[in-house]
Amino acid sequence: MVNSRSKGARNERAVVQYIAEMCGIDAERNHSQVAKGGHDLLGVPFYAIEVKAYARYTDADRIKWWEQAVRQAKVAELEPAVWFRANRQDWQVMIAHPTALNDKIYELDDFRIVQTMHAELWCSLLSERVAANGT
């Protein structure tokens, strides 16, 4: 459990650093998540972020991660985002496809709504959204 926690913390710090460098946003780890639950990173406009890093993962893992992210985002009244990667791979981000969500094509907790993108694209889209909203 300790190794799992330290690995999780290390990957959360890596995502915080990535978001700072690529988006100019000072996110931080949610240190109370172990005791109280909740998403992994705080301070990112619009999103409740979960961070997952595994040697390998399956579609079933991604579905489980999405379900967890949706539950936590609803509590926080934010949109879910799951940052994930396999060992030695680039970060990917799962979010709800904006048109599918806005047009209610699928419910938020339906995995068919998920759009996966490279983390750099997610940061670009977030930066544009922040600028447009003055956040």
C-alpha positions as CSV (number, residue, x, y, z in Angstrom):
1,M,0.0,0.0,0.0
2,V,2.8,2.4,0.8
3,N,4.5,1.8,-2.6
4,S,1.1,2.3,-4.3
5,R,0.5,5.6,-2.4
6,S,4.0,6.9,-3.2
7,K,3.6,5.9,-6.9
8,G,0.3,7.7,-6.9
9,A,1.7,10.8,-5.3
10,R,4.7,10.8,-7.7
11,N,2.3,10.7,-10.7
12,E,0.1,13.3,-9.3
13,R,3.1,15.6,-8.9
14,A,4.1,14.9,-12.5
15,V,0.6,16.0,-13.7
16,V,0.7,19.1,-11.5
17,Q,4.0,20.0,-13.1
18,Y,2.8,19.3,-16.6
19,I,-0.3,21.5,-16.1
20,A,1.8,24.3,-14.7
21,E,4.3,24.1,-17.7
22,M,1.7,23.6,-20.4
23,C,-1.3,25.6,-19.1
24,G,0.2,28.1,-16.7
25,I,-2.2,26.8,-14.0
26,D,-1.0,26.1,-10.5
27,A,-2.8,22.9,-9.6
28,E,-2.1,21.1,-6.4
29,R,-2.5,17.6,-5.0
30,N,-5.6,17.0,-2.9
31,H,-3.9,15.8,0.3
32,S,-7.2,15.0,2.0
33,Q,-8.3,12.6,-0.7
34,V,-7.2,9.5,1.2
35,A,-9.2,10.4,4.3
36,K,-12.2,12.1,2.8
37,G,-12.2,10.9,-0.8
38,G,-12.4,13.2,-3.7
39,H,-10.5,13.9,-6.9
40,D,-6.7,13.9,-7.0
41,L,-5.9,17.5,-8.1
42,L,-7.3,20.8,-7.0
43,G,-7.2,24.3,-8.6
44,V,-7.8,23.4,-12.2
45,P,-10.7,25.4,-13.6
46,F,-13.8,23.4,-14.7
47,Y,-12.3,20.0,-13.9
48,A,-12.1,17.4,-11.1
49,I,-9.0,15.4,-12.1
50,E,-8.2,11.8,-11.4
51,V,-4.6,10.5,-12.1
52,K,-4.0,6.9,-13.0
53,A,-0.6,5.3,-14.0
54,Y,-0.2,1.6,-14.5
55,A,2.2,-0.7,-16.3
56,R,-0.7,-1.6,-18.6
57,Y,-4.4,-1.1,-18.5
58,T,-7.6,-2.5,-20.2
59,D,-10.7,-0.9,-21.5
60,A,-12.4,-2.2,-18.3
61,D,-9.9,-0.3,-16.2
62,R,-10.6,2.9,-18.2
63,I,-14.4,2.4,-17.7
64,K,-13.9,2.0,-13.9
65,W,-11.7,5.1,-13.8
66,W,-14.3,7.1,-15.7
67,E,-17.1,5.9,-13.3
68,Q,-14.9,7.0,-10.3
69,A,-14.1,10.4,-11.9
70,V,-17.8,11.1,-12.7
71,R,-18.8,10.3,-9.1
72,Q,-16.2,12.6,-7.7
73,A,-16.8,15.4,-10.2
74,K,-20.5,15.4,-9.4
75,V,-19.8,15.9,-5.7
76,A,-17.4,18.8,-6.6
77,E,-19.8,20.2,-9.2
78,L,-17.0,20.0,-11.8
79,E,-16.4,18.1,-15.0
80,P,-14.5,14.8,-14.8
81,A,-11.1,14.4,-16.4
82,V,-9.0,11.3,-16.1
83,W,-5.2,11.7,-16.8
84,F,-3.7,8.3,-17.4
85,R,-0.7,6.5,-18.9
86,A,1.0,3.2,-19.1
87,N,4.7,2.9,-18.2
88,R,7.0,5.1,-20.4
89,Q,4.0,6.4,-22.4
90,D,2.7,9.9,-22.9
91,W,-0.1,11.2,-20.7
92,Q,-3.6,10.8,-22.2
93,V,-6.8,12.5,-20.9
94,M,-10.4,11.3,-20.9
95,I,-13.1,13.9,-20.8
96,A,-16.8,14.0,-21.8
97,H,-17.1,14.9,-25.5
98,P,-18.5,18.5,-25.2
99,T,-21.1,18.3,-28.0
100,A,-22.3,14.9,-26.8
101,L,-22.6,16.2,-23.3
102,N,-24.3,19.6,-24.2
103,D,-26.7,17.9,-26.6
104,K,-27.4,15.1,-24.1
105,I,-26.5,12.4,-26.6
106,Y,-25.2,10.3,-23.7
107,E,-25.3,10.7,-20.0
108,L,-22.1,11.8,-18.3
109,D,-21.7,8.4,-16.6
110,D,-22.1,6.5,-20.0
111,F,-18.6,5.6,-21.2
112,R,-19.6,6.2,-24.8
113,I,-19.4,9.9,-24.1
114,V,-15.7,9.7,-23.4
115,Q,-13.2,11.4,-25.7
116,T,-9.5,10.5,-25.2
117,M,-6.8,13.0,-26.2
118,H,-3.2,13.7,-25.7
119,A,-2.5,15.7,-22.6
120,E,-0.9,18.5,-24.7
121,L,-4.2,19.0,-26.6
122,W,-6.2,19.0,-23.4
123,C,-3.9,21.7,-22.0
124,S,-4.4,23.8,-25.2
125,L,-8.2,23.4,-25.0
126,L,-8.2,24.3,-21.3
127,S,-6.1,27.4,-21.9
128,E,-8.4,28.6,-24.6
129,R,-11.4,27.9,-22.4
130,V,-9.9,29.8,-19.4
131,A,-9.1,32.7,-21.7
132,A,-12.6,32.8,-23.1
133,N,-14.2,32.7,-19.7
134,G,-11.7,35.1,-18.0
135,T,-11.1,32.5,-15.3
